[in-house]
Amino acid sequence: MPAVIRHAEPADIEAIKAIYDQSSVYANTLQLPYQPVANWQRLYNAGSGFYNLVAEVEGKVVGQLGLQVCQNPRRRHVAELGMGVAEDYQGQGIGSALLRSALELADQWLNIRRLELTVYSSNEVAVALYERFGFEVEAELSDFAFQYGKYVSALCMARINTAST
Ligand SMILES: CC(C)(COP(=O)(O)OP(=O)(O)OC[C@H]1O[C@@H](n2cnc3c(N)ncnc32)[C@H](O)[C@@H]1OP(=O)(O)O)[C@@H](O)C(=O)NCCC(=O)NCCS
């Protein structure tokens, strides 16, 4: 069944938390295990320039993508994104559907020229997904974060929308 993409509502917070409580999701993002729901409520209230998209399958929220538009006046053309899909639903096109919607929002409605993200160098699935949607690797950051007891490197990736003015 295809995913419905929509903006998150306050009632979705528990479902979003449940996605990021799964080890492959928190490990491959900058989340931690054992997070209180209050942390995710703060995300919902992140304020100006934050777009919190969710993917719903048969009434269940199974994926989330956050797009933050930079609030610095000289970087209003830049946005950063991060995403996660529940383990049982990975590899079924949910991440692609979320990314497609986020790019449409960024390109067609927000006039974002530069979309940027950071992804662990070892996260081949995510890197391949981002490349398929036009992101390019710009740099590698050594010992970027701590994961399963070790320092791990990350890639800076960006996509320039050359059609944006
Ligand atoms: C990265 C992630 C968001 C991708 O979401 P997804 O719903 O699995 O993505 P899609 O189903 O749209 O698939 C993306 C591609 O990766 C492939 N893929 C997905 N999961 C895979 C897996 N476990 N093993 C091998 N290939 C996989 C898909 O087949 C697809 O390739 P294709 O279009 O050539 O068939 C998801 O795997 C995830 O949440 N991972 C953990 C958190 C994370 O890494 N977040 C991103 C941090 S930057």
The ligand as an SDF file (V2000), in Angstrom:
LIG
                    3D

 48 50  0  0  0  0  0  0  0  0999 V2000
   17.8770    5.3940    5.0970 C   0  0  0  0  0  0  0  0  0  0  0  0
   16.3700    5.1580    5.1810 C   0  0  0  0  0  0  0  0  0  0  0  0
   15.7050    6.4730    5.6210 C   0  0  0  0  0  0  0  0  0  0  0  0
   15.8600    4.7820    3.7880 C   0  0  0  0  0  0  0  0  0  0  0  0
   14.4580    4.5840    3.8730 O   0  0  0  0  0  0  0  0  0  0  0  0
   13.7690    3.3600    3.1030 P   0  0  0  0  0  0  0  0  0  0  0  0
   12.3080    3.4790    3.2860 O   0  0  0  0  0  0  0  0  0  0  0  0
   14.4160    2.1050    3.5100 O   0  0  0  0  0  0  0  0  0  0  0  0
   14.1580    3.7270    1.6060 O   0  0  0  0  0  0  0  0  0  0  0  0
   13.5520    3.1130    0.2740 P   0  0  0  0  0  0  0  0  0  0  0  0
   12.7430    1.9090    0.5330 O   0  0  0  0  0  0  0  0  0  0  0  0
   12.9120    4.2500   -0.4380 O   0  0  0  0  0  0  0  0  0  0  0  0
   14.8020    2.5610   -0.4240 O   0  0  0  0  0  0  0  0  0  0  0  0
   15.9780    3.2010   -0.7070 C   0  0  0  0  0  0  0  0  0  0  0  0
   16.8590    2.2330   -1.4800 C   0  0  0  0  0  0  0  0  0  0  0  0
   17.6600    1.4850   -0.5680 O   0  0  0  0  0  0  0  0  0  0  0  0
   17.3700    0.0880   -0.6980 C   0  0  0  0  0  0  0  0  0  0  0  0
   17.3060   -0.4750    0.6480 N   0  0  0  0  0  0  0  0  0  0  0  0
   16.5500   -0.0320    1.6520 C   0  0  0  0  0  0  0  0  0  0  0  0
   16.7930   -0.7420    2.7520 N   0  0  0  0  0  0  0  0  0  0  0  0
   17.7300   -1.6390    2.4320 C   0  0  0  0  0  0  0  0  0  0  0  0
   18.4350   -2.6460    3.1350 C   0  0  0  0  0  0  0  0  0  0  0  0
   18.2050   -2.8880    4.4330 N   0  0  0  0  0  0  0  0  0  0  0  0
   19.3630   -3.3530    2.4620 N   0  0  0  0  0  0  0  0  0  0  0  0
   19.6200   -3.1060    1.1770 C   0  0  0  0  0  0  0  0  0  0  0  0
   18.9890   -2.1690    0.4510 N   0  0  0  0  0  0  0  0  0  0  0  0
   18.0660   -1.4520    1.0790 C   0  0  0  0  0  0  0  0  0  0  0  0
   16.0390    0.0250   -1.3610 C   0  0  0  0  0  0  0  0  0  0  0  0
   15.8840   -1.2020   -2.0310 O   0  0  0  0  0  0  0  0  0  0  0  0
   16.0830    1.2190   -2.2910 C   0  0  0  0  0  0  0  0  0  0  0  0
   16.8280    0.9660   -3.4490 O   0  0  0  0  0  0  0  0  0  0  0  0
   16.0890    0.8330   -4.8520 P   0  0  0  0  0  0  0  0  0  0  0  0
   15.2260    2.0550   -5.0220 O   0  0  0  0  0  0  0  0  0  0  0  0
   17.2180    0.7600   -5.8110 O   0  0  0  0  0  0  0  0  0  0  0  0
   15.2550   -0.3860   -4.7220 O   0  0  0  0  0  0  0  0  0  0  0  0
   16.0040    4.0170    6.1810 C   0  0  0  0  0  0  0  0  0  0  0  0
   16.6830    2.8560    5.7960 O   0  0  0  0  0  0  0  0  0  0  0  0
   16.3140    4.3340    7.6260 C   0  0  0  0  0  0  0  0  0  0  0  0
   15.5010    4.9230    8.3230 O   0  0  0  0  0  0  0  0  0  0  0  0
   17.5050    3.9330    8.0990 N   0  0  0  0  0  0  0  0  0  0  0  0
   17.8820    4.1760    9.4890 C   0  0  0  0  0  0  0  0  0  0  0  0
   18.0270    5.6670    9.8020 C   0  0  0  0  0  0  0  0  0  0  0  0
   18.8710    6.3610    8.7600 C   0  0  0  0  0  0  0  0  0  0  0  0
   19.8280    5.8390    8.2290 O   0  0  0  0  0  0  0  0  0  0  0  0
   18.4760    7.6330    8.4700 N   0  0  0  0  0  0  0  0  0  0  0  0
   19.1850    8.4700    7.5390 C   0  0  0  0  0  0  0  0  0  0  0  0
   20.2470    9.1910    8.2630 C   0  0  0  0  0  0  0  0  0  0  0  0
   21.0730   10.3910    7.2600 S   0  0  0  0  0  0  0  0  0  0  0  0
  1  2  1  0
  2  3  1  0
  2  4  1  0
  2 36  1  0
  4  5  1  0
  5  6  1  0
  6  7  2  0
  6  8  1  0
  6  9  1  0
  9 10  1  0
 10 11  2  0
 10 12  1  0
 10 13  1  0
 13 14  1  0
 14 15  1  0
 15 16  1  0
 15 30  1  0
 16 17  1  0
 17 18  1  0
 17 28  1  0
 18 19  1  0
 18 27  1  0
 19 20  2  0
 20 21  1  0
 21 22  1  0
 21 27  2  0
 22 23  1  0
 22 24  2  0
 24 25  1  0
 25 26  2  0
 26 27  1  0
 28 29  1  0
 28 30  1  0
 30 31  1  0
 31 32  1  0
 32 33  2  0
 32 34  1  0
 32 35  1  0
 36 37  1  0
 36 38  1  0
 38 39  2  0
 38 40  1  0
 40 41  1  0
 41 42  1  0
 42 43  1  0
 43 44  2  0
 43 45  1  0
 45 46  1  0
 46 47  1  0
 47 48  1  0
M  END
$$$$
